């Protein structure tokens, strides 16, 4: 039902200027940029500079004549790197530990000492209500802190939460008949904290980071592989988790925490920070390895826009263009 409701908004959503420029609809593309960046003023210098960046970036991609099939992407080093970084978001989002809280919250609460069905149902309802504001707050955090920094900080906090849940669950399992209410409620509180932290990072990052990290030609492939990775990992974990919880109990949390530590290292080493950069500037980071800048002629034909330092001062609204116009 929600999908049908969402379709109703599609006629009111402006077309991507990059898609319009790629298809040769340059006047419509320029107007689309102006509507977002300068209230529809196509003569605005900042709007024209951004439009020229888009056009030059598309021309550069066309001049390279790359084979953008999946096999072509795999063979191209730059495209392959972007695909792997972007699609890793799906794998990380599904293996961070949220499967336990999302699909097996009842079993998780049972290991913590909450065995009443009504109490479990109430906890489930409150948990979902709690995740919504956390996810909304996360959209602001990743804009202020950056994508990579947010992922590292929150993932480190998830490690601490999983270790705490595992240890408290172990304590309860040793003597469930004499476990204190403080132990039980403390464990549940950490579960809520874990899911809130997860929502801050991975709920917005899963939708935002893959299309940002990919260029125009491989964006659909990257998003598709991201979805595939999340669904495959999620399916496997949904089947494995109940067996693991029944067989090894609290040790499951420790194992997941160990994997999350590895995730922190992988994100720190491989991910690229793209805070405050346009999609064309992100292209430059990957095309040059971040070692040099590519100059793009400005709207007046004289001014250069350099990837790592913008010659024309952009209005604050332009900083949100890469989110409003991701493709």
ABEGO torsion letter per residue (X at the ends): XAAAAAAAAAAABBBBAAAAAAAGBAAAAAAAAAAAAAGGBAABAAAAAAAAAAAAAAAAAAAAGBBABAAAAAABAAAAAAAAAAAAAAAAAAAAGAAAAAAAAAAAAAAAGBABAAAAAAAAAAAAAAAAAAAAAAAAAAAAAEAAAAAAAAAAAAAAAAAAAAAAAAAAAABAAABBAAAAAAAAAAAAAAAAAAAAAAAAAAAAAAAAABBAAAAAAAAAAAAAAAAAAAAAAAAAAAAAAAAAEAAAAAAAAAAAAAAAAAAAAABBBABGBBAAAAAAAAAAGGABBBBBBBAAGABBBBAABBABBBBAAAAAAAAABAX
